[in-house]
Amino acid sequence: MNDNSDDGVMSGKLLMIACTAALGGFLFGYDSSIINGAVDAVRNGFDLSAAAIGFTVSCALLGAMAGAWYAGVCSDKFGRVKTMMIASALLSISALGSGIAFGQWDLILWRFVGGIGVGFASVIAPAYIAEVAPKDERGRLGTMQQMAIVSGIFVALLVSAVVARVAGSAAGTLWFGMEAWRWMFLSELIPAILYGVLALRLPESPRYLVEKDRTEEARGILETIVGVRRERLDSKISKIRETLQREDSKSFADLTGGAFLFRPIVWVGILIAVFQQLVGINVIFYYSTTLWQSVGFQESDSFMISVFSSIVNIVATIIAILLIDRVGRKTLLLWGSALMTVSLGVMALAFSHANVTDGAVSLPDPWGPVALVMANVFIIGFGASWGPVMWVLLGEMFPNKIRGMALGVGGAANWLANFVVSTTFPVLSAIGLDLAYSLYAGFALISFFIVWKMVTETRGMSLEDMVEGKPSGRARQAERVAGE
């Protein structure tokens, strides 16, 4: 890193703080995927139709949409750390309620409550990490959120597989006479409580402290945690205060002003957030066990295939961590869109050869292995690009004044798109999986052109230099000098 920077330096303490904040991402992934192993058991236990199980699975996403929408408001009013603690409490309540649910409707209620917690966690982690990270390390630290998400997915799938194997199946009886799927939900209590306990030890965001006129606290955190040199503290705080005070007050109206309600930069954030979901990534993780059973694998085999896919996701995220601050956000997104378009297109072709007998789907050779390989190629394409980069961009692309609220709007849009995709997948798959994957491939192709035309590279830019999602003239000049 340039020694003349006043933006801070990387340290072991800062890395641990970023990892702790990213535990919200772990719960995000865990909560989203623990339902995977329980889908069939819940459907059979409560005698649900395809549409009913689709809503039961995805109702948490409506809660996440609401949570993401209000997370920005909550974090601006109460602080980033207290928002994390609220998320921890909501997720703990949800885990307990889902584990002892008496029927579909109270399960939906508890899943919705957990969804609110997930929405809070999904928004606050990238915002907090972006605000404490030095600009040259912001991409790598920001991807900690995605690493935590994919780790949560992996652990949730592994726990589901182990619990189902011990009980004989997800519907089998386990300890205290409770079905295995209930213990899958209850297992989330451990990381949810741990998240809240560790969040208590986190320092508050210095940008939030400056906004609340707690300047001395902000100075201490910038110096001891972020690594800003003492002689540059006044300059750094002045830059933060300048960007925060460009407008007299903060309200939802700050996001508006464009030709179509929102400011252009807010629309870019919304589009990126929406298309991250429209490519269908969460279909792989919400329904992967059911999906692979439908093409001939046994329940135990499909569980382990899902676990393997989550490992592939972790490897892809490591690739993103290594590349995001080297090649930049925009390049990764473009390559990811291209790879997802090709892999989803091949999956659609594979499932166009499917045979359906009494409602059971099977793929003739060689299309079964081809579909399995392409599903993992798709995960690599997503995990090394759109998975982590979308959250990194949302955490850094907005001006300081609107970051919390704009990130909340983008997060809410992401969860709404997630809900639409997850709810419609059972219906689309009943018509034909080739149709579903053709649609996702089309959205992946559109995402390529959105990035190409609308996204501006933010690599190496200070948050205080971001104006409407683009680096200021001063920042661009500094980047050119650094490049020379």
Disulfide bonds with the S-S distance in Angstrom:
none
